[in-house]
Amino acid sequence: MEDLDINYDHKGGVVRYTGENIIPFGAFEYLIPCPPGGSHVYQWTAYVENANEDILATAKSKQKYPK
């Protein structure tokens, strides 16, 4: 997760894929952002990598928080 209004990267996490069709509930957690000074636009990015850490696909979503 990245705050696009200020230069701040909230880092991220890793969910290991082990062959299931569904990622189990709770495999990835994050706290809601608490932007300083009003609303900020946040971008969430998810990457799919193979065993060699080559990126196979990317998905992104942006949203202002709080709305």
Backbone as numpy.savetxt, mean C-alpha at the origin, in Angstrom:
# Nx Ny Nz CAx CAy CAz Cx Cy Cz
2.27 2.80 1.18 1.42 3.97 1.18 2.32 5.20 1.18
1.98 6.15 0.33 2.77 7.37 0.19 1.86 8.58 0.28
2.27 9.58 1.05 1.56 10.86 1.14 2.03 11.71 -0.02
1.15 12.04 -0.96 1.54 12.79 -2.15 1.60 14.29 -1.93
1.11 14.77 -0.78 1.13 16.20 -0.50 2.41 16.65 0.22
3.07 15.73 0.88 4.36 16.02 1.49 5.28 14.85 1.16
6.55 15.05 1.23 7.50 13.99 0.90 7.62 13.05 2.10
6.68 12.12 2.21 6.72 11.17 3.32 6.24 9.81 2.84
7.10 8.84 2.97 6.78 7.47 2.57 6.45 6.68 3.83
5.26 6.12 3.90 4.83 5.37 5.07 5.33 3.94 5.07
6.22 3.63 4.16 6.79 2.29 4.00 5.71 1.32 3.57
5.83 0.09 3.92 4.86 -0.89 3.47 5.09 -2.23 4.13
4.48 -3.21 3.58 4.60 -4.54 4.13 4.68 -5.56 3.03
4.85 -6.79 3.42 4.96 -7.89 2.46 3.96 -8.96 2.83
3.23 -9.42 1.83 2.33 -10.57 2.00 2.89 -11.65 1.09
3.35 -12.72 1.68 3.92 -13.82 0.90 2.81 -14.66 0.29
2.92 -14.92 -1.00 1.96 -15.77 -1.69 2.44 -17.20 -1.61
1.57 -18.07 -1.13 1.95 -19.48 -0.96 1.07 -20.41 -1.77
0.38 -19.86 -2.78 -0.38 -20.70 -3.68 -1.89 -20.69 -3.48
-2.39 -20.04 -2.44 -3.83 -19.98 -2.23 -4.48 -19.01 -3.22
-5.78 -19.18 -3.42 -6.54 -18.26 -4.28 -6.94 -16.99 -3.55
-6.93 -17.03 -2.23 -7.37 -15.90 -1.41 -6.29 -15.59 -0.37
-5.94 -14.32 -0.24 -5.02 -13.91 0.82 -5.82 -13.89 2.11
-5.35 -14.54 3.17 -6.13 -14.63 4.40 -6.35 -13.26 5.06
-7.51 -13.13 5.69 -7.84 -11.91 6.44 -6.75 -11.65 7.47
-6.30 -10.41 7.55 -5.29 -10.02 8.52 -3.86 -10.21 8.04
-3.67 -10.70 6.81 -2.32 -10.90 6.29 -1.60 -9.58 6.08
-2.37 -8.53 5.83 -1.79 -7.20 5.64 -2.60 -6.21 6.44
-1.93 -5.46 7.29 -2.62 -4.48 8.13 -1.90 -3.14 8.04
-2.66 -2.06 8.17 -2.08 -0.73 8.29 -3.01 0.13 9.10
-2.46 1.16 9.69 -3.26 2.12 10.44 -3.67 3.23 9.50
-4.81 3.84 9.77 -5.25 4.95 8.92 -4.26 6.11 9.03
-4.07 6.86 7.97 -3.13 7.97 8.02 -3.66 9.11 8.89
-2.76 9.82 9.50 -3.10 10.99 10.32 -2.33 12.19 9.79
-2.82 12.79 8.70 -2.06 13.87 8.07 -2.01 15.13 8.92
-0.88 15.81 8.92 -0.78 17.09 9.62 -1.45 18.19 8.79
-2.20 19.06 9.41 -2.73 20.24 8.74 -3.81 20.00 7.70
-4.75 19.11 7.96 -5.87 18.93 7.03 -5.76 17.67 6.19
-6.48 17.68 5.06 -6.53 16.51 4.19 -5.29 16.39 3.31
-4.88 15.17 3.05 -3.78 14.88 2.14 -4.22 13.78 1.19
-3.57 13.72 0.02 -3.83 12.64 -0.93 -2.80 11.54 -0.69
-3.31 10.32 -0.53 -2.45 9.16 -0.30 -2.55 8.21 -1.48
-1.43 7.59 -1.79 -1.41 6.60 -2.86 -0.95 5.26 -2.29
-1.77 4.25 -2.50 -1.44 2.88 -2.11 -0.96 2.17 -3.37
0.14 1.45 -3.27 0.69 0.71 -4.39 0.93 -0.73 -3.98
0.49 -1.64 -4.81 0.72 -3.07 -4.58 1.50 -3.62 -5.77
2.51 -4.40 -5.47 3.34 -5.03 -6.50 3.22 -6.55 -6.38
3.27 -7.21 -7.51 3.37 -8.67 -7.54 4.75 -9.00 -8.07
5.51 -9.77 -7.30 6.86 -10.16 -7.71 6.96 -11.67 -7.81
7.87 -12.13 -8.68 8.13 -13.57 -8.74 9.25 -13.91 -7.75
9.70 -15.15 -7.75 10.73 -15.60 -6.81 12.06 -14.87 -6.99
12.29 -14.32 -8.19 13.52 -13.56 -8.46 13.36 -12.08 -8.15
12.22 -11.71 -7.57 11.88 -10.33 -7.22 11.70 -9.43 -8.44
11.38 -10.03 -9.60 10.99 -9.26 -10.77 9.55 -8.83 -10.58
9.23 -7.57 -10.85 7.86 -7.08 -10.71 7.05 -7.56 -11.91
5.97 -8.29 -11.62 5.10 -8.84 -12.66 3.89 -7.97 -12.92
3.41 -7.27 -11.89 2.22 -6.42 -12.03 2.23 -5.37 -10.92
1.56 -4.25 -11.19 1.45 -3.16 -10.22 0.02 -2.64 -10.22
-0.49 -2.35 -9.04 -1.81 -1.72 -8.91 -1.67 -0.52 -7.99
-2.33 0.59 -8.36 -2.26 1.82 -7.55 -3.65 2.37 -7.33
-3.81 3.03 -6.19 -5.06 3.69 -5.86 -4.74 4.95 -5.08
-5.44 6.07 -5.40 -5.24 7.34 -4.69 -6.56 7.76 -4.05
-6.42 8.36 -2.86 -7.62 8.88 -2.20 -7.20 9.98 -1.21
-8.05 10.99 -1.12 -7.84 12.06 -0.15 -8.34 11.57 1.21
-7.55 11.83 2.26 -7.94 11.43 3.60 -7.58 12.53 4.58
-8.41 12.90 5.52 -9.82 12.55 5.52 -10.53 13.26 4.38
-11.65 12.68 3.98 -12.42 13.21 2.84 -12.99 14.56 3.16
